[in-house]
Amino acid sequence: MSELAVWAPQGALTFETATSSLDQARAVRPTCVDLTGVSEADSAALALLVALAREQAGHDRRLSIKAMPEGMAALADLYGVADLFDISASDE
């Protein structure tokens, strides 16, 4: 049984912060990403989550996402990557 490792970024998760944010996330090796504290997100944030999901898939695990912003969820559906994640609401 694997342990839950949560990465909870704060503030903007955008093109400008994506590289450093990915480095921070990889240091945690998250099985869950809590986006509750994210104030701004763009397509680079989604790309970051896809990269983390693929890394988890390499270990036969799925990446859980808590509190994915509606706009990001819409992009994930549009790009056909929403199925890579287990998405939950912020109050679960």
C-alpha positions as CSV (number, residue, x, y, z in Angstrom):
1,M,0.0,0.0,0.0
2,S,1.4,3.4,-1.0
3,E,1.4,6.4,1.3
4,L,-0.4,9.6,0.4
5,A,2.1,12.3,-0.5
6,V,0.4,15.7,-0.9
7,W,1.8,18.7,-2.8
8,A,-0.1,21.9,-2.1
9,P,1.2,24.8,-4.2
10,Q,0.4,28.3,-3.2
11,G,-0.2,31.4,-5.3
12,A,0.2,31.5,-9.1
13,L,0.8,28.3,-11.0
14,T,1.5,29.7,-14.5
15,F,4.0,29.6,-17.3
16,E,6.3,31.9,-15.2
17,T,6.3,29.5,-12.2
18,A,5.9,26.1,-14.0
19,T,9.6,25.1,-14.0
20,S,10.3,25.8,-10.3
21,S,6.9,24.4,-9.4
22,L,7.6,21.2,-11.2
23,D,10.9,20.9,-9.4
24,Q,9.1,21.5,-6.0
25,A,6.5,18.9,-6.8
26,R,9.0,16.3,-7.9
27,A,10.8,16.7,-4.6
28,V,7.6,15.7,-2.9
29,R,6.7,12.9,-5.4
30,P,3.0,13.6,-4.8
31,T,0.2,11.1,-5.2
32,C,-2.2,14.0,-4.5
33,V,-2.0,17.7,-5.6
34,D,-4.2,20.1,-3.5
35,L,-4.9,23.2,-5.6
36,T,-6.9,25.0,-2.9
37,G,-4.2,27.6,-2.4
38,V,-3.6,28.3,-6.2
39,S,-4.8,31.8,-7.0
40,E,-4.0,31.7,-10.7
41,A,-3.5,28.9,-13.2
42,D,-3.0,28.6,-16.9
43,S,-2.2,25.8,-19.4
44,A,1.3,25.4,-18.1
45,A,-0.3,24.4,-14.8
46,L,-2.2,21.7,-16.6
47,A,1.0,20.5,-18.4
48,L,2.7,20.3,-15.0
49,L,-0.2,18.1,-13.7
50,V,0.0,15.9,-16.8
51,A,3.7,15.4,-16.3
52,L,3.1,14.4,-12.6
53,A,0.3,12.1,-13.7
54,R,2.5,10.3,-16.2
55,E,5.2,9.9,-13.5
56,Q,2.6,8.3,-11.2
57,A,1.4,6.1,-14.0
58,G,4.9,4.7,-14.4
59,H,4.5,3.4,-10.8
60,D,1.0,2.0,-11.5
61,R,-0.7,4.9,-9.6
62,R,-3.1,7.7,-10.5
63,L,-2.6,11.3,-9.5
64,S,-5.4,12.7,-7.3
65,I,-6.3,16.4,-7.7
66,K,-8.1,18.3,-5.1
67,A,-9.9,21.6,-5.9
68,M,-9.0,21.8,-9.6
69,P,-10.2,25.2,-10.9
70,E,-13.1,25.1,-13.3
71,G,-11.1,26.7,-16.1
72,M,-8.4,24.1,-15.7
73,A,-10.9,21.2,-15.6
74,A,-12.4,22.6,-18.8
75,L,-9.0,22.7,-20.5
76,A,-8.3,19.1,-19.3
77,D,-11.6,18.0,-20.9
78,L,-10.8,19.9,-24.1
79,Y,-7.3,18.5,-24.4
80,G,-8.5,15.0,-23.6
81,V,-6.4,14.5,-20.4
82,A,-9.0,14.7,-17.7
83,D,-9.0,10.9,-17.4
84,L,-5.4,11.0,-16.3
85,F,-6.5,12.3,-12.9
86,D,-8.8,11.5,-10.0
87,I,-10.4,14.8,-9.4
88,S,-12.2,15.8,-6.2
89,A,-13.9,18.9,-5.0
90,S,-12.3,21.1,-2.4
91,D,-14.6,20.1,0.4
92,E,-14.1,16.3,0.1
